Amino acid sequence: MLLAALSLLATGCGGSSAPGPPVGAPVLPDLVPAPPRNLQTKVVNGRWHVGFSTIVVNVGEGDFLVRGRRNGDGWQVEQGIPYSVSGVEMVPVDAPLEWGGDGHDHWHIQRVASVELVPLDDEERPVADGESRVDSKIGFCFYDHTHELGRGPVERVYVARGCGREAWDVIGMGLSSGWNDTYRSVLPGQNIDVTGLPDGMYRLWTRVDEKRWFREQTRDNNATWIDFELFTKDEQRFALAVAHGPQPA
């Protein structure tokens, strides 16, 4: 299975090898968001923002594989499904690719993970008609960033180079089982504008693959959250985390 996945990504990085026909049973990935981490407040262009790190973990048995081929002015995007004996099945998906825009010169899967801020009531439940705000991140370029769980390969298999350069005609992304892809709070788009919001309790939802583009083991774990108190002291704004939702396991 690993050799098949490596063959797919070699094609995505400009190599000439091609995955063989699938043999056995499909081994699916499972993308799960971790609760937002490294919560912090900061001023951006004169406005207060809450910054956070966004982490997506592959808790499934199979690797998460994506290949894009340029098709005229657009892209044809496929998910690679590894099989238990050998080979990879290429499945067309509607996931769009977008170039750059976050200070990173590579291609992204557009808005495959998103963060939404909602207010909480006195019983720490989301306010049904409350004002919500979202992050401005373009998307994810998937690769092995950190070995999050105690399974999967010890060394990273997929690297950032697979996300390609602007002129490439073929790209390949991957996320190994047990590994995460992390976008740190210091990167562009990893924040939400809280200017004008009153002090109080808020929830940051993180959701992955809301459009249901990709095949996974389950979709029951595609969202999580962190609750925090937003407060002002000496004309400075602060965000204090108080609770969080499910963790990848």
PyRosetta script that sets phi, psi and omega in degrees:
from pyrosetta import init, pose_from_sequence

init()
pose = pose_from_sequence("MLLAALSLLATGCGGSSAPGPPVGAPVLPDLVPAPPRNLQTKVVNGRWHVGFSTIVVNVGEGDFLVRGRRNGDGWQVEQGIPYSVSGVEMVPVDAPLEWGGDGHDHWHIQRVASVELVPLDDEERPVADGESRVDSKIGFCFYDHTHELGRGPVERVYVARGCGREAWDVIGMGLSSGWNDTYRSVLPGQNIDVTGLPDGMYRLWTRVDEKRWFREQTRDNNATWIDFELFTKDEQRFALAVAHGPQPA")
pose.set_psi(1, -43.2)
pose.set_omega(1, 179.4)
pose.set_phi(2, -63.0)
pose.set_psi(2, -41.5)
pose.set_omega(2, 179.3)
pose.set_phi(3, -63.4)
pose.set_psi(3, -37.9)
pose.set_omega(3, 178.4)
pose.set_phi(4, -64.5)
pose.set_psi(4, -42.0)
pose.set_omega(4, 179.8)
pose.set_phi(5, -65.3)
pose.set_psi(5, -42.3)
pose.set_omega(5, 178.4)
pose.set_phi(6, -62.7)
pose.set_psi(6, -36.8)
pose.set_omega(6, 177.7)
pose.set_phi(7, -62.8)
pose.set_psi(7, -43.2)
pose.set_omega(7, 178.3)
pose.set_phi(8, -59.8)
pose.set_psi(8, -47.9)
pose.set_omega(8, -177.1)
pose.set_phi(9, -70.9)
pose.set_psi(9, -28.9)
pose.set_omega(9, 174.9)
pose.set_phi(10, -61.6)
pose.set_psi(10, -40.3)
pose.set_omega(10, 175.4)
pose.set_phi(11, -61.3)
pose.set_psi(11, -41.8)
pose.set_omega(11, -179.4)
pose.set_phi(12, -66.1)
pose.set_psi(12, -25.2)
pose.set_omega(12, -177.6)
pose.set_phi(13, -98.5)
pose.set_psi(13, 16.1)
pose.set_omega(13, 174.5)
pose.set_phi(14, 102.2)
pose.set_psi(14, 2.3)
pose.set_omega(14, 178.7)
pose.set_phi(15, -77.0)
pose.set_psi(15, 176.2)
pose.set_omega(15, -175.9)
pose.set_phi(16, -110.2)
pose.set_psi(16, -4.7)
pose.set_omega(16, -178.3)
pose.set_phi(17, -73.5)
pose.set_psi(17, 156.6)
pose.set_omega(17, -179.8)
pose.set_phi(18, -133.3)
pose.set_psi(18, 143.5)
pose.set_omega(18, 179.8)
pose.set_phi(19, -65.9)
pose.set_psi(19, 145.9)
pose.set_omega(19, 179.1)
pose.set_phi(20, -78.8)
pose.set_psi(20, 173.8)
pose.set_omega(20, 179.1)
pose.set_phi(21, -65.0)
pose.set_psi(21, 144.8)
pose.set_omega(21, -177.3)
pose.set_phi(22, -69.2)
pose.set_psi(22, 139.6)
pose.set_omega(22, 177.8)
pose.set_phi(23, -132.6)
pose.set_psi(23, 130.7)
pose.set_omega(23, 179.4)
pose.set_phi(24, 104.2)
pose.set_psi(24, -143.0)
pose.set_omega(24, -178.6)
pose.set_phi(25, -116.4)
pose.set_psi(25, 149.7)
pose.set_omega(25, 178.4)
pose.set_phi(26, -64.1)
pose.set_psi(26, 141.5)
pose.set_omega(26, 178.2)
pose.set_phi(27, -119.4)
pose.set_psi(27, 102.6)
pose.set_omega(27, -169.1)
pose.set_phi(28, -86.9)
pose.set_psi(28, 150.7)
pose.set_omega(28, 170.1)
pose.set_phi(29, -81.3)
pose.set_psi(29, 178.4)
pose.set_omega(29, 176.2)
pose.set_phi(30, -152.5)
pose.set_psi(30, 103.2)
pose.set_omega(30, -177.9)
pose.set_phi(31, -84.3)
pose.set_psi(31, 124.8)
pose.set_omega(31, -177.9)
pose.set_phi(32, -131.4)
pose.set_psi(32, 128.0)
pose.set_omega(32, 175.7)
pose.set_phi(33, -79.9)
pose.set_psi(33, 142.7)
pose.set_omega(33, 168.5)
pose.set_phi(34, -86.7)
pose.set_psi(34, 153.1)
pose.set_omega(34, 173.9)
pose.set_phi(35, -55.4)
pose.set_psi(35, 142.3)
pose.set_omega(35, 179.7)
pose.set_phi(36, -50.7)
pose.set_psi(36, 138.7)
pose.set_omega(36, -178.2)
pose.set_phi(37, -117.6)
pose.set_psi(37, 168.8)
pose.set_omega(37, 175.5)
pose.set_phi(38, 55.5)
pose.set_psi(38, 47.7)
pose.set_omega(38, -179.5)
pose.set_phi(39, -63.7)
pose.set_psi(39, 133.4)
pose.set_omega(39, -179.5)
pose.set_phi(40, -157.8)
pose.set_psi(40, 155.1)
pose.set_omega(40, 174.6)
pose.set_phi(41, -106.2)
pose.set_psi(41, 149.6)
pose.set_omega(41, 179.3)
pose.set_phi(42, -159.4)
pose.set_psi(42, 160.1)
pose.set_omega(42, 177.9)
pose.set_phi(43, -99.2)
pose.set_psi(43, 125.0)
pose.set_omega(43, 178.3)
pose.set_phi(44, -123.2)
pose.set_psi(44, 115.8)
pose.set_omega(44, -179.6)
pose.set_phi(45, 52.9)
pose.set_psi(45, 41.8)
pose.set_omega(45, 176.0)
pose.set_phi(46, 80.1)
pose.set_psi(46, 6.7)
pose.set_omega(46, -178.4)
pose.set_phi(47, -122.9)
pose.set_psi(47, 144.7)
pose.set_omega(47, 179.6)
pose.set_phi(48, -79.2)
pose.set_psi(48, 135.1)
pose.set_omega(48, 177.7)
pose.set_phi(49, -130.5)
pose.set_psi(49, 151.9)
pose.set_omega(49, 166.6)
pose.set_phi(50, -101.9)
pose.set_psi(50, 120.9)
pose.set_omega(50, 178.4)
pose.set_phi(51, -99.9)
pose.set_psi(51, 158.1)
pose.set_omega(51, -176.1)
pose.set_phi(52, -162.7)
pose.set_psi(52, 158.4)
pose.set_omega(52, 171.7)
pose.set_phi(53, -95.8)
pose.set_psi(53, 137.0)
pose.set_omega(53, 177.1)
pose.set_phi(54, -106.4)
pose.set_psi(54, 126.7)
pose.set_omega(54, -176.1)
pose.set_phi(55, -127.0)
pose.set_psi(55, 128.3)
pose.set_omega(55, 174.6)
pose.set_phi(56, -118.4)
pose.set_psi(56, 127.4)
pose.set_omega(56, -176.1)
pose.set_phi(57, -114.1)
pose.set_psi(57, 139.4)
pose.set_omega(57, 172.4)
pose.set_phi(58, -92.9)
pose.set_psi(58, 102.2)
pose.set_omega(58, -179.4)
pose.set_phi(59, -94.3)
pose.set_psi(59, -0.2)
pose.set_omega(59, -177.7)
pose.set_phi(60, -79.7)
pose.set_psi(60, 175.0)
pose.set_omega(60, 179.8)
pose.set_phi(61, -79.4)
pose.set_psi(61, -29.1)
pose.set_omega(61, -177.6)
pose.set_phi(62, -100.4)
pose.set_psi(62, 158.5)
pose.set_omega(62, 175.6)
pose.set_phi(63, -73.2)
pose.set_psi(63, 148.8)
pose.set_omega(63, 173.5)
pose.set_phi(64, -92.1)
pose.set_psi(64, 117.6)
pose.set_omega(64, -173.2)
pose.set_phi(65, -127.0)
pose.set_psi(65, 133.1)
pose.set_omega(65, 178.9)
pose.set_phi(66, -134.7)
pose.set_psi(66, 133.0)
pose.set_omega(66, 174.6)
pose.set_phi(67, -125.9)
pose.set_psi(67, 137.9)
pose.set_omega(67, 176.0)
pose.set_phi(68, -122.8)
pose.set_psi(68, 135.2)
pose.set_omega(68, 175.8)
pose.set_phi(69, -121.7)
pose.set_psi(69, 131.5)
pose.set_omega(69, -180.0)
pose.set_phi(70, -66.2)
pose.set_psi(70, 133.9)
pose.set_omega(70, -178.2)
pose.set_phi(71, -132.3)
pose.set_psi(71, 92.2)
pose.set_omega(71, -174.8)
pose.set_phi(72, 67.1)
pose.set_psi(72, -125.1)
pose.set_omega(72, 178.6)
pose.set_phi(73, -87.8)
pose.set_psi(73, -3.4)
pose.set_omega(73, -178.2)
pose.set_phi(74, -121.9)
pose.set_psi(74, -159.8)
pose.set_omega(74, -178.0)
pose.set_phi(75, -132.3)
pose.set_psi(75, 145.4)
pose.set_omega(75, 167.3)
pose.set_phi(76, -102.3)
pose.set_psi(76, 117.6)
pose.set_omega(76, -174.6)
pose.set_phi(77, -109.7)
pose.set_psi(77, 136.9)
pose.set_omega(77, -180.0)
pose.set_phi(78, -132.8)
pose.set_psi(78, 147.2)
pose.set_omega(78, 169.9)
pose.set_phi(79, -98.8)
pose.set_psi(79, 132.8)
pose.set_omega(79, 175.8)
pose.set_phi(80, -92.7)
pose.set_psi(80, 122.0)
pose.set_omega(80, 179.2)
pose.set_phi(81, -103.3)
pose.set_psi(81, 107.7)
pose.set_omega(81, 177.2)
pose.set_phi(82, -65.4)
pose.set_psi(82, 151.5)
pose.set_omega(82, 176.4)
pose.set_phi(83, -113.8)
pose.set_psi(83, 156.3)
pose.set_omega(83, -168.7)
pose.set_phi(84, -64.9)
pose.set_psi(84, -30.7)
pose.set_omega(84, 179.9)
pose.set_phi(85, -95.5)
pose.set_psi(85, -56.1)
pose.set_omega(85, 178.8)
pose.set_phi(86, -168.9)
pose.set_psi(86, 161.8)
pose.set_omega(86, 173.6)
pose.set_phi(87, 89.6)
pose.set_psi(87, 166.0)
pose.set_omega(87, -178.7)
pose.set_phi(88, -136.9)
pose.set_psi(88, 131.0)
pose.set_omega(88, 174.0)
pose.set_phi(89, -91.2)
pose.set_psi(89, 126.6)
pose.set_omega(89, 179.4)
pose.set_phi(90, -93.2)
pose.set_psi(90, 119.6)
pose.set_omega(90, -175.4)
pose.set_phi(91, -115.8)
pose.set_psi(91, 117.6)
pose.set_omega(91, 177.9)
pose.set_phi(92, -61.0)
pose.set_psi(92, 139.0)
pose.set_omega(92, 178.2)
pose.set_phi(93, -132.5)
pose.set_psi(93, 161.1)
pose.set_omega(93, -177.5)
pose.set_phi(94, -91.8)
pose.set_psi(94, 4.9)
pose.set_omega(94, -176.9)
pose.set_phi(95, -62.2)
pose.set_psi(95, 124.0)
pose.set_omega(95, 179.1)
pose.set_phi(96, -83.8)
pose.set_psi(96, 150.2)
pose.set_omega(96, 174.1)
pose.set_phi(97, -104.5)
pose.set_psi(97, 146.4)
pose.set_omega(97, 178.1)
pose.set_phi(98, -138.8)
pose.set_psi(98, 142.8)
pose.set_omega(98, -175.4)
pose.set_phi(99, -90.4)
pose.set_psi(99, 137.9)
pose.set_omega(99, 167.6)
pose.set_phi(100, 48.8)
pose.set_psi(100, -144.4)
pose.set_omega(100, 176.0)
pose.set_phi(101, 88.5)
pose.set_psi(101, -11.2)
pose.set_omega(101, 179.2)
pose.set_phi(102, -123.4)
pose.set_psi(102, 21.2)
pose.set_omega(102, -177.7)
pose.set_phi(103, 84.8)
pose.set_psi(103, -0.4)
pose.set_omega(103, 178.6)
pose.set_phi(104, -110.9)
pose.set_psi(104, 126.9)
pose.set_omega(104, -179.1)
pose.set_phi(105, -88.5)
pose.set_psi(105, 73.3)
pose.set_omega(105, 175.4)
pose.set_phi(106, -158.1)
pose.set_psi(106, 173.2)
pose.set_omega(106, 179.9)
pose.set_phi(107, -86.0)
pose.set_psi(107, 148.5)
pose.set_omega(107, 179.5)
pose.set_phi(108, -124.7)
pose.set_psi(108, 153.4)
pose.set_omega(108, 163.3)
pose.set_phi(109, -82.3)
pose.set_psi(109, 118.0)
pose.set_omega(109, -169.0)
pose.set_phi(110, -66.3)
pose.set_psi(110, 123.1)
pose.set_omega(110, 172.7)
pose.set_phi(111, 48.5)
pose.set_psi(111, 39.3)
pose.set_omega(111, 177.6)
pose.set_phi(112, -75.2)
pose.set_psi(112, -20.0)
pose.set_omega(112, 172.1)
pose.set_phi(113, -132.3)
pose.set_psi(113, 138.3)
pose.set_omega(113, -177.4)
pose.set_phi(114, -140.1)
pose.set_psi(114, 156.2)
pose.set_omega(114, 179.1)
pose.set_phi(115, -125.3)
pose.set_psi(115, 132.7)
pose.set_omega(115, -179.0)
pose.set_phi(116, -127.6)
pose.set_psi(116, 135.2)
pose.set_omega(116, 177.2)
pose.set_phi(117, -102.6)
pose.set_psi(117, 129.8)
pose.set_omega(117, 176.8)
pose.set_phi(118, -133.6)
pose.set_psi(118, 147.7)
pose.set_omega(118, 177.4)
pose.set_phi(119, -76.8)
pose.set_psi(119, 154.9)
pose.set_omega(119, 176.7)
pose.set_phi(120, -112.5)
pose.set_psi(120, 150.0)
pose.set_omega(120, 177.4)
pose.set_phi(121, -86.8)
pose.set_psi(121, -171.8)
pose.set_omega(121, -176.5)
pose.set_phi(122, -65.2)
pose.set_psi(122, -19.8)
pose.set_omega(122, 177.7)
pose.set_phi(123, -100.5)
pose.set_psi(123, 16.6)
pose.set_omega(123, 176.6)
pose.set_phi(124, 59.3)
pose.set_psi(124, 40.5)
pose.set_omega(124, 173.4)
pose.set_phi(125, -114.1)
pose.set_psi(125, 144.6)
pose.set_omega(125, 179.0)
pose.set_phi(126, -56.9)
pose.set_psi(126, 134.3)
pose.set_omega(126, 177.8)
pose.set_phi(127, -74.5)
pose.set_psi(127, 123.1)
pose.set_omega(127, -172.2)
pose.set_phi(128, -59.3)
pose.set_psi(128, -42.5)
pose.set_omega(128, -177.4)
pose.set_phi(129, -108.4)
pose.set_psi(129, 21.6)
pose.set_omega(129, -178.9)
pose.set_phi(130, -76.0)
pose.set_psi(130, 157.5)
pose.set_omega(130, 179.5)
pose.set_phi(131, -70.5)
pose.set_psi(131, 128.5)
pose.set_omega(131, 176.5)
pose.set_phi(132, -111.5)
pose.set_psi(132, 150.4)
pose.set_omega(132, 177.6)
pose.set_phi(133, -134.6)
pose.set_psi(133, 150.0)
pose.set_omega(133, -175.3)
pose.set_phi(134, -124.5)
pose.set_psi(134, 161.9)
pose.set_omega(134, 176.9)
pose.set_phi(135, -72.6)
pose.set_psi(135, 168.4)
pose.set_omega(135, -178.9)
pose.set_phi(136, -111.8)
pose.set_psi(136, 17.5)
pose.set_omega(136, -177.3)
pose.set_phi(137, -68.3)
pose.set_psi(137, 139.9)
pose.set_omega(137, -177.8)
pose.set_phi(138, -72.3)
pose.set_psi(138, -47.0)
pose.set_omega(138, -176.3)
pose.set_phi(139, 173.6)
pose.set_psi(139, -165.9)
pose.set_omega(139, -177.3)
pose.set_phi(140, -118.5)
pose.set_psi(140, 135.9)
pose.set_omega(140, 163.1)
pose.set_phi(141, -103.7)
pose.set_psi(141, 109.9)
pose.set_omega(141, -172.3)
pose.set_phi(142, -83.6)
pose.set_psi(142, 132.3)
pose.set_omega(142, 170.3)
pose.set_phi(143, -163.5)
pose.set_psi(143, 166.9)
pose.set_omega(143, -177.4)
pose.set_phi(144, -73.2)
pose.set_psi(144, 108.9)
pose.set_omega(144, -179.9)
pose.set_phi(145, -98.3)
pose.set_psi(145, -54.1)
pose.set_omega(145, -177.0)
pose.set_phi(146, -139.4)
pose.set_psi(146, 138.3)
pose.set_omega(146, 177.1)
pose.set_phi(147, -78.0)
pose.set_psi(147, 93.1)
pose.set_omega(147, -170.6)
pose.set_phi(148, -76.4)
pose.set_psi(148, -41.9)
pose.set_omega(148, -173.0)
pose.set_phi(149, -115.1)
pose.set_psi(149, 162.9)
pose.set_omega(149, -176.8)
pose.set_phi(150, -84.2)
pose.set_psi(150, 45.1)
pose.set_omega(150, 176.0)
pose.set_phi(151, -152.9)
pose.set_psi(151, 171.3)
pose.set_omega(151, -176.5)
pose.set_phi(152, 85.6)
pose.set_psi(152, -177.8)
pose.set_omega(152, -176.8)
pose.set_phi(153, -64.7)
pose.set_psi(153, 145.4)
pose.set_omega(153, 179.3)
pose.set_phi(154, -71.8)
pose.set_psi(154, -39.5)
pose.set_omega(154, 179.0)
pose.set_phi(155, -102.0)
pose.set_psi(155, 149.4)
pose.set_omega(155, 179.8)
pose.set_phi(156, -64.6)
pose.set_psi(156, 143.7)
pose.set_omega(156, 179.8)
pose.set_phi(157, -103.9)
pose.set_psi(157, -42.2)
pose.set_omega(157, -174.1)
pose.set_phi(158, -108.5)
pose.set_psi(158, 135.8)
pose.set_omega(158, -175.1)
pose.set_phi(159, -123.5)
pose.set_psi(159, 167.9)
pose.set_omega(159, -174.1)
pose.set_phi(160, -62.4)
pose.set_psi(160, -27.1)
pose.set_omega(160, -177.5)
pose.set_phi(161, -59.0)
pose.set_psi(161, -28.4)
pose.set_omega(161, 179.8)
pose.set_phi(162, -63.3)
pose.set_psi(162, -19.3)
pose.set_omega(162, 179.6)
pose.set_phi(163, -75.7)
pose.set_psi(163, -8.8)
pose.set_omega(163, 165.2)
pose.set_phi(164, 85.3)
pose.set_psi(164, 169.7)
pose.set_omega(164, 173.7)
pose.set_phi(165, -107.6)
pose.set_psi(165, 165.9)
pose.set_omega(165, -172.1)
pose.set_phi(166, -59.5)
pose.set_psi(166, -34.8)
pose.set_omega(166, -175.3)
pose.set_phi(167, -87.8)
pose.set_psi(167, -5.5)
pose.set_omega(167, -177.3)
pose.set_phi(168, -66.2)
pose.set_psi(168, 147.9)
pose.set_omega(168, 177.0)
pose.set_phi(169, -97.7)
pose.set_psi(169, -15.9)
pose.set_omega(169, 179.3)
pose.set_phi(170, -138.3)
pose.set_psi(170, 133.4)
pose.set_omega(170, 175.1)
pose.set_phi(171, -130.9)
pose.set_psi(171, 159.6)
pose.set_omega(171, 177.6)
pose.set_phi(172, -145.0)
pose.set_psi(172, 125.6)
pose.set_omega(172, 178.0)
pose.set_phi(173, -113.6)
pose.set_psi(173, 155.3)
pose.set_omega(173, 176.9)
pose.set_phi(174, -156.3)
pose.set_psi(174, 152.7)
pose.set_omega(174, 174.6)
pose.set_phi(175, -139.1)
pose.set_psi(175, 114.3)
pose.set_omega(175, -176.5)
pose.set_phi(176, -68.6)
pose.set_psi(176, 153.5)
pose.set_omega(176, 172.0)
pose.set_phi(177, -57.4)
pose.set_psi(177, 132.0)
pose.set_omega(177, 178.4)
pose.set_phi(178, 88.1)
pose.set_psi(178, -5.8)
pose.set_omega(178, -178.0)
pose.set_phi(179, -107.0)
pose.set_psi(179, 158.1)
pose.set_omega(179, 175.7)
pose.set_phi(180, -116.7)
pose.set_psi(180, 162.2)
pose.set_omega(180, 168.2)
pose.set_phi(181, -115.7)
pose.set_psi(181, 124.9)
pose.set_omega(181, -173.2)
pose.set_phi(182, -117.4)
pose.set_psi(182, 129.2)
pose.set_omega(182, 167.9)
pose.set_phi(183, -109.7)
pose.set_psi(183, 109.3)
pose.set_omega(183, -172.0)
pose.set_phi(184, -71.7)
pose.set_psi(184, 158.0)
pose.set_omega(184, -174.5)
pose.set_phi(185, -63.1)
pose.set_psi(185, -20.0)
pose.set_omega(185, -178.2)
pose.set_phi(186, -81.4)
pose.set_psi(186, -8.9)
pose.set_omega(186, -176.2)
pose.set_phi(187, -83.0)
pose.set_psi(187, 152.6)
pose.set_omega(187, 178.1)
pose.set_phi(188, -57.6)
pose.set_psi(188, 140.8)
pose.set_omega(188, 179.4)
pose.set_phi(189, 87.1)
pose.set_psi(189, -11.8)
pose.set_omega(189, -177.8)
pose.set_phi(190, -88.7)
pose.set_psi(190, 51.8)
pose.set_omega(190, 179.6)
pose.set_phi(191, -162.6)
pose.set_psi(191, 163.5)
pose.set_omega(191, 177.2)
pose.set_phi(192, -131.0)
pose.set_psi(192, 134.4)
pose.set_omega(192, 179.6)
pose.set_phi(193, -69.4)
pose.set_psi(193, 122.5)
pose.set_omega(193, 178.2)
pose.set_phi(194, -115.1)
pose.set_psi(194, 12.5)
pose.set_omega(194, 177.6)
pose.set_phi(195, -58.5)
pose.set_psi(195, 129.7)
pose.set_omega(195, 179.0)
pose.set_phi(196, 88.5)
pose.set_psi(196, -12.6)
pose.set_omega(196, 177.6)
pose.set_phi(197, -76.8)
pose.set_psi(197, 137.5)
pose.set_omega(197, 179.7)
pose.set_phi(198, -71.8)
pose.set_psi(198, 157.3)
pose.set_omega(198, 172.1)
pose.set_phi(199, -59.4)
pose.set_psi(199, 148.0)
pose.set_omega(199, 180.0)
pose.set_phi(200, 155.3)
pose.set_psi(200, -166.9)
pose.set_omega(200, -177.9)
pose.set_phi(201, -95.7)
pose.set_psi(201, 138.5)
pose.set_omega(201, -178.6)
pose.set_phi(202, -138.4)
pose.set_psi(202, 160.0)
pose.set_omega(202, 176.2)
pose.set_phi(203, -124.4)
pose.set_psi(203, 134.4)
pose.set_omega(203, 171.7)
pose.set_phi(204, -103.4)
pose.set_psi(204, 111.4)
pose.set_omega(204, 174.6)
pose.set_phi(205, -87.0)
pose.set_psi(205, 137.2)
pose.set_omega(205, 168.3)
pose.set_phi(206, -117.8)
pose.set_psi(206, 128.0)
pose.set_omega(206, -179.1)
pose.set_phi(207, -128.3)
pose.set_psi(207, 146.3)
pose.set_omega(207, -179.7)
pose.set_phi(208, -126.5)
pose.set_psi(208, 138.9)
pose.set_omega(208, 177.2)
pose.set_phi(209, 51.5)
pose.set_psi(209, 50.5)
pose.set_omega(209, 177.3)
pose.set_phi(210, -62.7)
pose.set_psi(210, -27.1)
pose.set_omega(210, -178.7)
pose.set_phi(211, -80.1)
pose.set_psi(211, -4.9)
pose.set_omega(211, 179.1)
pose.set_phi(212, 59.3)
pose.set_psi(212, 43.4)
pose.set_omega(212, 179.1)
pose.set_phi(213, -73.3)
pose.set_psi(213, -34.4)
pose.set_omega(213, -166.6)
pose.set_phi(214, -113.0)
pose.set_psi(214, 151.5)
pose.set_omega(214, 175.1)
pose.set_phi(215, -81.3)
pose.set_psi(215, 131.5)
pose.set_omega(215, 179.6)
pose.set_phi(216, -137.2)
pose.set_psi(216, 168.4)
pose.set_omega(216, 176.3)
pose.set_phi(217, -64.0)
pose.set_psi(217, -39.6)
pose.set_omega(217, 179.4)
pose.set_phi(218, -156.3)
pose.set_psi(218, 157.1)
pose.set_omega(218, 174.0)
pose.set_phi(219, -110.2)
pose.set_psi(219, 6.8)
pose.set_omega(219, -177.6)
pose.set_phi(220, -73.0)
pose.set_psi(220, -9.9)
pose.set_omega(220, -174.9)
pose.set_phi(221, -122.5)
pose.set_psi(221, 28.1)
pose.set_omega(221, -173.4)
pose.set_phi(222, -90.1)
pose.set_psi(222, 11.2)
pose.set_omega(222, 178.7)
pose.set_phi(223, -145.9)
pose.set_psi(223, 148.0)
pose.set_omega(223, 173.4)
pose.set_phi(224, -154.5)
pose.set_psi(224, -176.8)
pose.set_omega(224, -171.9)
pose.set_phi(225, -159.4)
pose.set_psi(225, 167.0)
pose.set_omega(225, 168.2)
pose.set_phi(226, -138.8)
pose.set_psi(226, 135.8)
pose.set_omega(226, 176.6)
pose.set_phi(227, -99.0)
pose.set_psi(227, 141.4)
pose.set_omega(227, 179.1)
pose.set_phi(228, -146.8)
pose.set_psi(228, 157.1)
pose.set_omega(228, 174.6)
pose.set_phi(229, -98.4)
pose.set_psi(229, 124.7)
pose.set_omega(229, 174.5)
pose.set_phi(230, -97.8)
pose.set_psi(230, 121.3)
pose.set_omega(230, -179.2)
pose.set_phi(231, -142.8)
pose.set_psi(231, 161.2)
pose.set_omega(231, -177.0)
pose.set_phi(232, -117.2)
pose.set_psi(232, 135.5)
pose.set_omega(232, 177.1)
pose.set_phi(233, -145.9)
pose.set_psi(233, 126.5)
pose.set_omega(233, 179.9)
pose.set_phi(234, 52.3)
pose.set_psi(234, 43.4)
pose.set_omega(234, 177.7)
pose.set_phi(235, 65.6)
pose.set_psi(235, 12.6)
pose.set_omega(235, 174.3)
pose.set_phi(236, -110.2)
pose.set_psi(236, 146.7)
pose.set_omega(236, 179.0)
pose.set_phi(237, -105.9)
pose.set_psi(237, 143.8)
pose.set_omega(237, -176.8)
pose.set_phi(238, -134.1)
pose.set_psi(238, 153.9)
pose.set_omega(238, 176.7)
pose.set_phi(239, -127.7)
pose.set_psi(239, 116.4)
pose.set_omega(239, -178.3)
pose.set_phi(240, -111.4)
pose.set_psi(240, 112.7)
pose.set_omega(240, 179.5)
pose.set_phi(241, -68.3)
pose.set_psi(241, 136.7)
pose.set_omega(241, -177.4)
pose.set_phi(242, -125.7)
pose.set_psi(242, -20.1)
pose.set_omega(242, -179.0)
pose.set_phi(243, -163.5)
pose.set_psi(243, 160.4)
pose.set_omega(243, 178.2)
pose.set_phi(244, -145.4)
pose.set_psi(244, 162.5)
pose.set_omega(244, 179.7)
pose.set_phi(245, -87.7)
pose.set_psi(245, -162.7)
pose.set_omega(245, -175.7)
pose.set_phi(246, -59.7)
pose.set_psi(246, 143.2)
pose.set_omega(246, 175.4)
pose.set_phi(247, -101.3)
pose.set_psi(247, 148.1)
pose.set_omega(247, 175.2)
pose.set_phi(248, -58.9)
pose.set_psi(248, 140.0)
pose.set_omega(248, -179.1)
pose.set_phi(249, -146.7)
pose.dump_pdb("model.pdb")
